[in-house]
Amino acid sequence: MKAFLTTTVSIPLWLVLLVLAGAFAHISSLTDMGIEKWKEADTATAQLQQCQNTQQQLKENYGQPK
């Protein structure tokens, strides 16, 4: 039993680096997706604002719809 407790596991450095690189790539991919979603949301917000401005201009020029 004592031999079991003192045994160490040797993990190759290349395996550790490979796992870290994979984790970094995955996190980077998720971050890029998040940035794209923020850009899409900003675009949609700008389009909504433009529609609201147009609606306000139409109300001012032609009055409330009947």
C-alpha positions as CSV (number, residue, x, y, z in Angstrom):
1,M,0.0,0.0,0.0
2,K,2.9,2.4,0.8
3,A,4.3,1.9,-2.7
4,F,0.9,3.0,-4.2
5,L,0.9,6.2,-2.2
6,T,4.4,7.2,-3.2
7,T,4.0,6.5,-6.9
8,T,3.9,9.5,-9.2
9,V,2.3,9.8,-12.5
10,S,4.4,11.3,-15.3
11,I,2.4,13.3,-17.8
12,P,4.3,14.3,-20.9
13,L,4.7,18.0,-21.4
14,W,3.4,17.8,-24.9
15,L,0.1,16.4,-23.6
16,V,-0.2,19.2,-21.1
17,L,0.5,21.8,-23.8
18,L,-1.9,20.2,-26.2
19,V,-4.7,20.3,-23.6
20,L,-4.0,23.9,-22.8
21,A,-3.9,24.9,-26.4
22,G,-7.3,23.1,-27.0
23,A,-8.8,24.9,-24.0
24,F,-7.5,28.3,-25.2
25,A,-8.8,27.7,-28.7
26,H,-12.2,26.8,-27.4
27,I,-12.4,29.8,-25.1
28,S,-11.2,32.0,-28.0
29,S,-13.9,30.6,-30.2
30,L,-16.6,31.3,-27.7
31,T,-15.3,34.8,-27.2
32,D,-15.4,35.5,-31.0
33,M,-19.0,34.2,-31.1
34,G,-19.9,36.5,-28.2
35,I,-18.4,39.5,-30.0
36,E,-20.3,38.6,-33.2
37,K,-23.6,38.5,-31.2
38,W,-22.9,41.9,-29.6
39,K,-22.2,43.3,-33.1
40,E,-25.5,41.8,-34.3
41,A,-27.3,43.3,-31.3
42,D,-25.8,46.7,-32.0
43,T,-26.9,46.6,-35.6
44,A,-30.4,45.6,-34.6
45,T,-30.5,48.4,-32.1
46,A,-29.4,50.9,-34.7
47,Q,-32.0,49.7,-37.1
48,L,-34.7,49.9,-34.5
49,Q,-33.6,53.5,-33.6
50,Q,-33.8,54.4,-37.3
51,C,-37.3,53.0,-37.6
52,Q,-38.4,54.9,-34.6
53,N,-36.9,58.1,-35.9
54,T,-38.7,57.6,-39.3
55,Q,-41.9,56.9,-37.5
56,Q,-41.6,60.1,-35.5
57,Q,-40.8,62.1,-38.6
58,L,-43.9,60.7,-40.4
59,K,-46.0,61.6,-37.4
60,E,-44.7,65.2,-37.4
61,N,-45.1,65.5,-41.2
62,Y,-48.5,63.8,-41.6
63,G,-50.0,63.6,-38.1
64,Q,-51.3,60.6,-36.3
65,P,-52.8,57.8,-38.4
66,K,-56.6,57.7,-38.2
